[in-house]
Structures are given as structure tokens and as C-alpha cells.
Amino acid sequence: MQLCFLVVQATSDEWNYPTPGSNGIMSEPENWGGQCDNGRRQSPIDLTQTAAVRGEFAPLFFSNYKLPIKQAQLVNTGHSVQISNKDSAVTIQGGGLGGRFVLDQMHFHWGSEHTFNSTRFGLELHLVHHDTRYSSLEAAASVRNGVAVLGILFHVSAQPNMHIDVILDALADIQKVAGKETLLKGKLAPHYLLPANRTTFYRYEGSLTTPACAESVIWTVFTETVGVSLDQIEQFKGIHAQNGRELVNNFRSVQPLNARALVYVTEWDRQGNSFAAAPSLNSHLIALVGIFIVKLFIKY
């Protein structure tokens, strides 16, 4: 587990998230140094159809995603809560990825790191995979496109998410101590954290969103969001960072797209009509979540 933790976060733990103001905008830049400040393919970004080109890929194929994670451990990394996977048979391929990628871990950001048309959501889940041609996530993170991350955004719902509850049920055991680990008390399969529509997504080349911000990631961010209750989001905010303070937010500011291609992938019929409308375009209600603004997503 420690290997994955070090790769995705940093070579050093001496970094923090700046605090956003009441308008949700960061009061100061991260100033994490190195590629985080100087890179040209950094993540997250604002996702919008006006900046994207339409793409068509073969469907994504999820292998063993419906199986509960074996001996699933939840860890307070000091920057997020993370669940590691040790089963090399849990993989994704297709969808234009150009290889097979094994799931290493998944972790959360509150609020979302990616935005849809400048709309920030309440929660974002990252499922981090490495290309099976490399021996580890650490090795893959040093290679362009060696890492594939699935991004799932969560909108605020009146109903709690029962699968998120499996994680929250164990949260109290690690909440106040960075680095502490515990086993999940229930079964959790990655499949049940995915949106129902997995054929419509944004694709671009980017980076890890924590230091050292390696530009090695193929990003797939689904446009259909998943529901989570406001109370569940608030429970994530009770996690204590390494400085002992509550981690009230852990999202990085949006980075410039620069000269990268942003691809919008969806199902189309022969007349050019989309089978799956992107729900991210229908945001109408704004709600205050903690100390930052979360724009609620209303589905039709």
C-alpha cells in the first residue's frame, strides 16, 4: 500500500491544499513546485463541449469490477482517503486506452477536481490504474500514458449512497490520524461506484493531481454523475490532515488546457443524434457545501 500512496501523492509529504474563499476560488496558488508549477499537461481541467472534439472509441471493458475488493483497507493518507486493490485481475481496457490497465487504488476529493462548464460538484472519485506492461504504478507513472485514471463526479442527492456508506462506516477508525489504516467493515466492489452510463465521457492526456504531478495520465471522466447525500460529503471533511487540522477540502485548482486535445466520446446514431445526453450541461441549482460553493446537478 505504501508504494501506491507515495506515487500518487508525492515524493515528499510537505505540501498542503490552499483554502478556497467563499466563492469556491482558491485564495492562493498551490505552489507545489517542479512539474506541478511548470508542466504543460496538468490536471484537473474544466471540461466543456465547446473546447472538445467528438471522438469514437470501442467500448470500455471492465474485468472483475463487480468482485468485492479483497481485504479492502481504508487509509487516511493525510490528503485523502484511499482504498488499495491487490488483485491484478481487476482491469480495464478498450475505450481508446491502447492497453490493459490494472486497478491499484481509488481515492476521493471533496469537492470535485474536474469541473463541467465551471461547475464544481460535491465529490470526485479517482480509480487509478497502471499499464500492465510496467511492473508497478511507480514505474508506470514515469512514462507518458502509463497511468489511466477514471474520474467519477458525484452530485448532491436527497438520498444517501449505500456504497459510499460502506466506506464511511469505517471512516471513524482513521479519521483523526494521518497514515492510519483500517479494514472496511462491509464489501465494496468498484463497479457499484461507477455511473450507469459508461459510454459517454471526456478523454484527455494529463497528470496526477498531487505532487509531483507526473504528466503520465490518460484521463477518462464520465459525464453522468452519481448521487451522494450532503451529509455523506460532510463526513469526508472530518478527515484530519497531517497538520492535525480537518481536511475541509482537497481539490486542486483547475489547470489550463493549453494545446492538448480534449475529446468528447458518446454514442451516436446514424443521423448524428446523441443516444446519451451529457447531464453535466443541465446544472441549475447552487448549494453551499461547507466553506465552498457546490453547484447541484439536477437530472431530468
Secondary structure, DSSP 8 states (H G I E B T S, - for coil): -HHHHHHHH-SSS------B-TTS-BSS-----THHHH-SS-S--EE-GGG-EEE----EEEESTTS--TT-EEEE-SSSEEEE---TT-EEEETT--S-EEEEEEEEESS-SSEETTB--SEEEEEEEEETTSSSHHHHTTSTT-EEEEEEEEEEESS--HHHHHHHTTGGGTTTSTT-EEE-SS---GGGGS-S--S-EEEEEE--SSTT--S-EEEEEESS-EEEEHHHHHHHTT-B-TTSSB-----------TT---EEE--B-TTS-BSS--GGG-EEEEEEETTEEEEEE---
